[in-house]
Amino acid sequence: MTTASREMKISIGQSIIGRTVSGDKSSGLGFWQQFALESVVGIEEEIPVLANRLFQNVPNPFNPSTMIQFTLTEPADVQLTLFDLQGRRVAEILNESRSIGEHTLNYHPRNLASGVYVLRLSAGDFQENRRIVLLK
């Protein structure tokens, strides 16, 4: 039995499944086998943020709270504002300076009726909207 060594980029805890082929490698026959991570060659500590982005809230629809996540490519004054479908501002969720990177917050609305709302992220010249649904 021969031992092979390969270098792969994976996340810790990620399953690795590979295909081993017959000895002559000409038939293409083989079987699937799960491999174990034996050693870590290196860890990439920082994943660069490629774009400003407002992700869809989770869960959506939500009750009583939802997680809001966004990324910034540079430090900025950030506003997260909630509007009803008539365009009226109904809540200011966040209004503060934030650093570069990924940001997550848990939003628990008070005094809002069930319905569809528009969540707007404003950071410098960037704006993005997401539709969110509150069910009570």
Number of C-alpha atoms within 10 A of each C-alpha: 4 4 4 5 5 4 7 10 10 12 10 9 7 8 11 13 11 10 12 13 14 11 12 8 10 8 9 12 12 12 10 10 11 10 11 9 13 6 6 11 8 7 10 7 6 7 7 10 14 10 12 20 19 21 16 16 23 14 14 15 18 17 14 12 17 20 16 18 16 17 19 21 15 14 13 17 13 19 19 20 18 23 18 16 12 8 10 11 14 14 16 13 17 15 13 10 11 17 14 14 18 15 13 12 13 13 14 12 14 9 7 12 10 13 13 15 20 20 23 19 23 18 22 12 6 12 15 14 18 14 17 19 17 19 13 11
